[in-house]
Amino acid sequence: HDWRDEVTTMIAGASDTVVSCLNLLIFTLGHHPEIQDKIFMEIQDVMGDLDRDVTAGDVNGMTYLGQVILESLRLHGNVVGIMRKATKDTKLPGCTLPAGSRVVIMLHALGWNEEQFPKPELFQPERFSPDKQKERHNYSFLPFSAGPRNCIGKIYAMMLLKTALVHMLRRLRVTSHTKLSDIEYELKVVMYAKTPLPVSFHPR
């Protein structure tokens, strides 16, 4: 057991989640040309020369693109839920969880909490601007879990998603051909679209 096993675990763990998220995000962007334009402007501002290779520094500097990815994860979900064990008696409104209880946290449901995310059915990347995030509890949205046992592939997954989107959106526009409301989801460990997500791409 060595570092190669750990790398393999991280890459394998990220593959399904990244593919599912990318499919749903591209389809969602196909309904929002104005958001595609904002992403393209950020890509231009950060990279300057659109013909050069994308670097880690580039994707780290694309804050709006990060907001778009987080908003897609909130809207569609990715990992459905996580399980934790209560290490001590925990008081909640109306009940007390005894120590040793198994607790399932439904991550997708957190993203649809109207108190934290008004009009949750709308796709609004500005929800994840620094100012907006300061207004919410740190644990109001947990796409990668939280704490010492959070997702080890979080940074890797975000870098993959950003890099794929930069390569695509600096050259192409995307148009979707069915409604967002037509999506049917298949609930496994990772949230998938059960229905086809037809899109077309057009040169910029």
C-alpha positions in Angstrom: 0.0 0.0 0.0 1.7 3.2 -1.1 1.0 6.7 -2.5 0.0 5.2 -5.9 -3.0 3.5 -4.2 -4.1 6.8 -2.7 -3.9 8.6 -6.1 -5.8 5.8 -7.7 -8.5 6.0 -5.0 -8.8 9.8 -5.5 -9.0 9.6 -9.3 -11.5 6.7 -9.3 -13.6 8.4 -6.7 -13.8 11.7 -8.7 -14.6 10.2 -12.1 -18.3 9.4 -11.6 -19.0 12.6 -9.7 -17.2 14.8 -12.3 -18.9 13.2 -15.3 -22.3 13.5 -13.8 -21.8 17.1 -12.7 -20.3 18.1 -16.1 -23.3 16.6 -18.0 -25.8 18.5 -15.9 -23.9 21.7 -15.9 -23.4 21.8 -19.6 -27.1 21.2 -20.1 -27.9 23.9 -17.7 -25.6 26.4 -19.3 -27.4 25.7 -22.6 -30.4 27.5 -21.1 -28.3 30.5 -19.9 -26.3 32.2 -22.8 -25.8 35.2 -20.5 -23.9 33.1 -18.0 -21.9 31.5 -20.8 -20.9 35.0 -21.9 -19.8 36.0 -18.3 -17.7 32.8 -18.1 -16.1 33.6 -21.5 -15.3 37.2 -20.4 -13.6 35.8 -17.2 -11.6 33.3 -19.3 -10.5 36.2 -21.6 -9.6 38.3 -18.6 -7.6 35.6 -16.8 -5.9 34.0 -19.8 -5.5 36.8 -22.3 -4.3 34.5 -25.1 -7.0 31.9 -25.6 -4.7 29.7 -27.7 -2.3 28.9 -25.0 -2.5 26.0 -22.5 -4.6 26.3 -19.4 -2.6 26.3 -16.2 -3.5 25.6 -12.6 -3.0 29.3 -11.9 -5.6 30.1 -14.6 -8.3 27.9 -13.2 -7.6 29.0 -9.6 -8.2 32.6 -10.7 -11.6 31.9 -12.3 -13.8 32.7 -9.4 -17.0 33.2 -11.3 -16.6 29.8 -13.0 -16.3 28.3 -9.5 -19.5 29.9 -8.5 -21.2 28.4 -11.6 -20.0 24.9 -10.7 -21.2 25.3 -7.1 -24.6 26.5 -8.2 -25.0 23.5 -10.5 -24.1 21.2 -7.6 -26.6 23.0 -5.4 -29.4 22.8 -8.1 -28.9 19.3 -9.3 -27.0 17.6 -6.4 -24.2 15.2 -6.9 -23.6 12.8 -4.0 -27.1 12.2 -2.6 -26.1 11.9 1.1 -23.5 11.0 3.6 -23.6 8.9 6.8 -22.1 9.9 10.1 -22.2 8.5 13.6 -23.1 10.7 16.6 -20.2 10.5 19.1 -22.2 12.1 21.9 -25.8 12.9 22.8 -26.9 15.7 20.5 -29.9 17.9 21.1 -31.9 18.9 18.1 -35.2 20.9 18.0 -37.8 18.4 19.2 -35.5 15.5 19.9 -32.2 14.2 21.2 -29.9 12.0 19.1 -28.3 9.4 21.4 -24.6 8.8 21.2 -24.0 6.0 18.6 -26.9 7.0 16.4 -26.3 6.7 12.6 -27.2 9.9 10.9 -27.8 10.4 7.1 -27.3 14.0 5.9 -29.2 14.6 2.7 -26.8 16.9 0.8 -29.1 17.7 -2.0 -31.9 18.7 0.4 -29.5 21.3 2.0 -29.2 23.0 -1.3 -32.9 23.4 -1.7 -33.5 25.0 1.8 -35.5 28.1 0.9 -34.3 29.9 4.1 -30.7 29.7 2.8 -31.4 29.7 -0.9 -34.5 31.7 -1.9 -36.2 30.5 -5.1 -34.0 27.3 -5.1 -35.3 26.2 -8.5 -33.5 29.1 -10.2 -29.9 28.9 -11.5 -28.1 31.8 -9.9 -24.3 31.5 -9.6 -24.2 34.8 -7.7 -25.5 32.9 -4.7 -21.9 31.8 -4.2 -20.3 35.2 -4.4 -18.0 35.9 -1.4 -20.6 38.4 0.0 -23.5 36.0 -0.3 -21.6 33.2 1.2 -20.8 35.3 4.3 -24.5 35.6 4.9 -25.0 31.9 5.3 -23.9 29.3 7.9 -20.7 27.5 6.9 -22.5 24.2 6.8 -25.6 25.4 4.9 -24.3 23.7 1.7 -21.9 20.7 1.7 -21.3 19.4 -1.8 -18.0 17.8 -0.7 -19.0 17.2 3.0 -17.1 19.0 5.7 -14.7 18.5 8.5 -11.7 16.1 8.7 -13.6 13.4 6.7 -14.6 15.6 3.8 -14.0 14.6 0.2 -10.3 14.1 -0.5 -10.9 14.7 -4.2 -12.6 18.2 -3.8 -9.7 20.3 -5.2 -9.0 17.7 -7.9 -12.6 17.5 -9.0 -13.0 21.3 -9.1 -9.8 21.6 -11.2 -11.1 18.9 -13.6 -14.4 20.6 -14.0 -13.0 24.1 -14.5 -10.4 22.9 -17.0 -13.0 21.0 -19.0 -15.3 24.0 -19.1 -12.5 26.4 -20.1 -11.5 24.2 -23.0 -15.1 24.0 -24.1 -16.4 27.5 -23.5 -13.5 29.5 -24.9 -14.2 28.0 -28.3 -17.9 27.1 -28.3 -21.4 28.1 -27.3 -23.9 25.5 -26.1 -27.6 25.3 -26.6 -30.0 22.9 -24.9 -33.0 21.4 -26.6 -35.2 20.3 -23.8 -36.4 22.0 -20.6 -34.6 21.9 -17.4 -37.9 20.8 -15.8 -37.9 17.7 -18.0 -34.9 16.2 -16.3 -35.5 13.0 -14.4 -32.9 11.9 -12.0 -31.6 8.5 -11.1 -30.6 8.2 -7.5 -27.6 6.1 -6.9 -24.6 7.1 -4.7 -24.1 9.8 -7.3 -27.0 11.8 -8.9 -27.4 11.1 -12.6 -29.7 12.4 -15.2 -32.0 9.5 -16.2 -33.4 11.3 -19.3 -31.2 12.3 -22.3 -29.7 15.8 -22.2 -29.7 16.9 -25.8 -27.4 19.9 -26.6 -25.7 21.4 -29.6 -22.4 23.3 -29.8 -21.7 26.3 -32.0 -18.3 28.0 -32.7 -17.9 31.4 -31.0 
